[in-house]
Amino acid sequence: MVNDALENQPTTAGIVTTTEDELILQDQQMKRIEDEQKASPLVGEKMPCATLVALYDQETAPAFFEKANELAKVYSHIRFIRGDGNCFIRAIQVGLVEILLNDKERLVKFIASSKEWTERLVKLGFPDWTCTDFCEFFIEFIEKVRDGVHQREDVFRIFNDDNTANYLLMFFRLITSGYLKEHAAEYEPFLDEGMSLAQYCETEIEAMWKESDHLGIIALVRALNIRIRIEYMDRNAAPNGGTHHNLPDGHDNATFTPDITLLYRPGHYDLIYKAPLAETSKPALPTVA
Amino acid sequence: MAGYALKRLMTEYKELTTRPPEGIIAAPIDEDNFFEWECLITGPEETCFANGVFPARITFPQDYPLSPPKMRFTCGIFHPNIYPDGRVCISILHAPGDDPTGYESSNERWSPVQSIEKILLSVVSMLAEPNDESPANVNAAKMWREDRAQFEKTADALVRKTLCLPASEV
């Protein structure tokens, strides 16, 4: 279930490439991500995919330029997420809340499952109130979305406020950790020798600004019961050498309808969107059947 | 500004006052500034620090508890895991990856679900059982390892000082 190839995907620290050109490209990429981290908002505005294409030069970065153009044919918009180590989790949180803003029924179910998660975490032995405090903080936020106290623009203002956004993010880190702990027997074998799942969760999942690796990704997707697609800018990075990867595994590629689509560039995730189905200013993201 | 951090610190203060851990007192220095605390830690029994009452300051970052606080003893304590200027160097005060002393991965790290109480309890254990593998005070670590009697004498002198007792005659 955790794909071996996915395990080998490059992280910020390790670069997996062969040619010098590609190395230069990745260096530029990393530089760009570093600059972005300092200068860009936590959650950017939704921009036309042409913005992505414009990042790459046809002469110096032909592979990425070509891939960006391919993506722009399928996807209409991109939302850049700050590369601060939280980008995967932040992208999922923003993408999910965007869906919930337009799907009241799903929002109500999501609130119920968030409340269940609070109990599940307590049952798993998470430190009592320091943990539930984060749960309550998130639930209070999402209930205000349900009650219309937080409108769409409020939500994006909050997601861009360091003093609030990172605390909301902690809830997703905790349920990721909780999901792994509930399925310890399944996931512990994937850890480096000598590391317990509890240690892994404490140092890699529950700690802020730590990048999500494959275990963190699959656990959050399963904890939230969502379907995601990850598009790979770099073909070498994709498991099975394809151009995208669907999670959770085991669905027929042809019929798989992701809730959220992410673009993976070395060490970083952003949100990407298909063109709205109907003529409307709202994002018409498909929901799970 | 710092809404969550302040709320969390107020909750922790309430918890610590209603259910204080044995031998520990901790509170904000000024109720107008919850980001600067003072605490008193009693030396653990049956150790050379027993009966001493050691004052320390805890400084919280604006994004607490996402980032850990800093802690500094203000009484000139001589201990392998406390820098000569009083700063406490234990794993729970460090986020994973931020690793000045090369702790083993099995040591407890800071994570946002930790608490002030957990830190203070770790500090008490540290007083009882110094870790001389990765010392913050090399001289203290050396003395602890090679001349335990002298280390205990130094600790005893400090205990007496914190209690305002005259120095031992031994």
Interface residues (C-beta under 8 A of the other chain):
Chain A: F126 P127 W129 T130 C131 D133 F134 F137 D162 N163 T164 N166 Y167 M170 L174 G194 M195 Q199 E202 T203 E204 E206 A207 M208 W209 K210
Chain B: M1 A2 G3 Y4 A5 R8 T11 E15 Q62 D63 P65 L66 S67 A95 P96 G97 S105 S106 E108 R109 W110 S111 P112 V113 Q114 S115 K118
